[in-house]
């Protein structure tokens, strides 16, 4: 929800316009209005120094909450592969190097699993959304989606590791699913629904 109103403002703690749009779409509600750092005149970059998704999400949400005096919402997410002892994890976006493309990251991950049979390629997408205001403890919302790392990319609908994340129950990769179905089952969609419920309960009680 965008635009000026008398609704409670909730700051999406990201400078990524695409992620802001996605979070706004997934966590829409009638009791609040999403805003962004750019709209609030906030110029802030938060280094993701945490060792877990939870720590990174809290770092970002806390920094933006303090800078804005608003409720701030941030997410951190990534892919964990059992055969790689949970890697790439918090390094998912820069696993093949900081400037690598999605294709290069997918190719690199597949190369790391060379020789690993299908039955040992289990993986999970994880997302943690942190909601922080200056006067409360952080609230964490978690989402997880399990699958298998495919031997080659398939599908054009997703981004990141979606083309190599095989979902046995659908017989497709995440990148082959329609967006509506992906949002229903994805790690970010599940975490977003928890965040929506928390915001609705919080703002109703104020």
C-alpha positions in Angstrom: 0.0 0.0 0.0 1.5 3.3 -1.1 0.5 6.9 -1.0 -0.2 9.6 1.6 -2.8 8.8 4.2 -3.4 8.9 7.9 -2.5 5.2 8.3 0.5 4.0 10.4 3.7 4.1 8.4 5.9 1.0 8.2 9.3 1.4 6.7 10.6 -1.3 4.3 14.2 -1.4 5.4 15.8 -1.9 2.0 17.2 0.3 -0.8 16.3 -2.3 -3.4 13.2 -1.1 -5.2 12.3 -4.5 -6.5 12.5 -6.1 -3.0 10.4 -3.2 -1.6 7.7 -3.8 -4.2 7.7 -7.5 -3.5 7.5 -7.1 0.2 4.7 -4.5 -0.2 2.7 -6.9 -2.4 3.2 -9.8 0.0 2.5 -8.0 3.2 -0.3 -5.7 2.1 -2.9 -4.6 4.7 -5.5 -2.0 5.5 -4.1 -0.7 8.7 -0.7 0.6 7.5 1.1 2.3 4.7 4.4 1.1 3.5 7.2 3.7 2.9 10.8 3.4 1.8 14.1 5.0 2.8 14.0 7.1 -0.3 10.5 8.5 0.4 11.7 9.3 4.0 14.9 11.0 2.9 17.0 8.3 4.6 20.4 7.5 3.1 21.6 4.4 4.9 23.5 1.3 4.0 23.7 -1.5 6.5 26.5 -4.0 6.3 25.2 -7.6 6.7 27.8 -8.8 9.2 25.6 -11.4 10.9 26.2 -15.1 10.9 22.6 -16.0 10.5 19.5 -14.8 8.6 18.0 -13.7 12.0 21.0 -11.5 12.9 21.1 -9.8 9.5 17.4 -9.1 9.4 17.5 -7.6 12.9 20.6 -5.5 12.0 18.9 -4.0 9.0 15.5 -3.4 10.7 17.0 -2.0 13.9 19.2 0.5 12.0 16.4 1.8 9.9 14.0 1.9 12.8 16.4 4.1 14.7 17.1 6.3 11.7 13.4 6.9 11.0 11.5 6.5 14.3 9.1 4.3 12.4 8.3 0.6 12.6 10.8 -1.0 10.3 10.6 -4.3 8.5 13.6 -6.1 6.9 14.2 -9.5 5.5 17.2 -11.8 5.0 16.9 -15.0 3.0 18.9 -17.6 1.2 19.5 -21.2 0.3 20.9 -24.0 2.5 22.1 -27.2 0.9 22.6 -30.2 3.1 25.4 -31.7 1.0 27.3 -28.4 1.4 26.8 -28.3 5.2 24.2 -25.6 4.9 26.1 -23.4 2.4 25.6 -21.0 0.8 23.4 -19.8 3.6 23.8 -16.1 4.5 26.3 -15.8 1.6 23.7 -16.9 -1.0 23.8 -13.6 -2.9 27.6 -13.5 -3.2 28.4 -17.2 -3.2 30.0 -17.1 -6.7 31.5 -13.6 -6.1 30.0 -10.2 -5.3 29.3 -9.3 -8.9 28.1 -12.8 -10.1 24.9 -13.0 -12.1 22.1 -15.4 -11.2 23.2 -17.8 -13.9 26.8 -17.7 -12.6 25.6 -18.5 -9.1 23.5 -21.3 -10.3 26.3 -22.8 -12.4 28.7 -22.5 -9.5 26.4 -24.2 -7.0 25.7 -27.0 -9.5 29.5 -27.5 -9.9 29.9 -27.7 -6.2 27.5 -30.7 -6.2 29.3 -32.5 -9.0 29.0 -36.2 -8.3 26.3 -35.8 -5.6 23.4 -38.2 -6.4 19.8 -37.0 -6.6 18.8 -38.5 -3.2 21.5 -36.4 -1.4 20.8 -33.0 -3.0 18.2 -31.9 -0.4 18.0 -28.1 0.2 15.8 -25.5 1.7 15.1 -21.8 1.0 14.8 -19.8 4.3 13.5 -16.3 4.9 13.5 -14.3 8.2 11.6 -11.1 8.4 12.4 -8.8 11.4 10.0 -6.2 12.6 11.5 -3.5 14.9 10.4 -0.3 16.5 12.5 1.7 18.9 10.6 0.7 22.0 10.1 -3.0 21.5 12.1 -6.2 21.1 12.4 -7.5 17.5 9.7 -9.8 16.2 10.9 -12.5 13.9 8.8 -14.2 11.2 10.2 -17.3 9.6 9.4 -19.2 6.4 11.0 -22.3 4.9 10.5 -24.2 1.6 12.2 -27.6 1.1 13.3 -29.0 -2.2 16.2 -30.6 -4.2 19.0 -29.0 -6.2 18.4 -29.9 -9.8 21.2 -31.0 -12.2 20.5 -28.1 -14.5 18.4 -24.9 -14.5 14.7 -25.1 -15.7 12.1 -22.3 -16.0 12.2 -18.6 -16.6 9.6 -17.3 -14.0 11.9 -16.9 -11.0 15.1 -15.3 -10.0 18.1 -16.2 -7.9 18.3 -20.0 -7.3 14.7 -20.6 -8.4 15.7 -22.3 -11.7 17.6 -25.1 -9.9 15.3 -25.5 -6.9 13.2 -28.6 -7.7 9.9 -29.1 -5.9 9.1 -32.9 -5.9 5.4 -32.3 -5.0 4.9 -30.2 -8.2 7.5 -31.9 -10.5 8.8 -28.5 -11.4 11.4 -26.0 -10.3 10.5 -22.9 -8.4 11.1 -20.9 -11.7 8.5 -23.0 -13.5 5.6 -22.1 -11.1 3.2 -19.3 -11.7 3.9 -16.3 -9.4 0.7 -16.8 -7.4 1.6 -20.4 -6.6 5.2 -19.5 -5.8 4.1 -16.8 -3.3 1.8 -19.4 -1.7 4.5 -21.9 -1.0 7.7 -19.9 -0.9 9.8 -19.2 2.1 9.3 -15.4 1.7 5.5 -15.9 1.2 5.2 -17.9 4.4 7.3 -15.4 6.4 5.3 -12.5 4.9 2.0 -13.9 6.0 3.3 -14.1 9.6 4.5 -10.5 9.4 1.1 -9.4 8.1 -0.6 -11.1 11.0 1.8 -9.5 13.5 1.3 -6.0 12.0 -2.4 -6.4 12.0 -2.6 -7.4 15.6 -0.1 -4.8 16.7 -1.7 -1.9 15.0 -5.2 -3.0 16.1 -4.1 -2.9 19.7 -2.6 0.6 19.5 
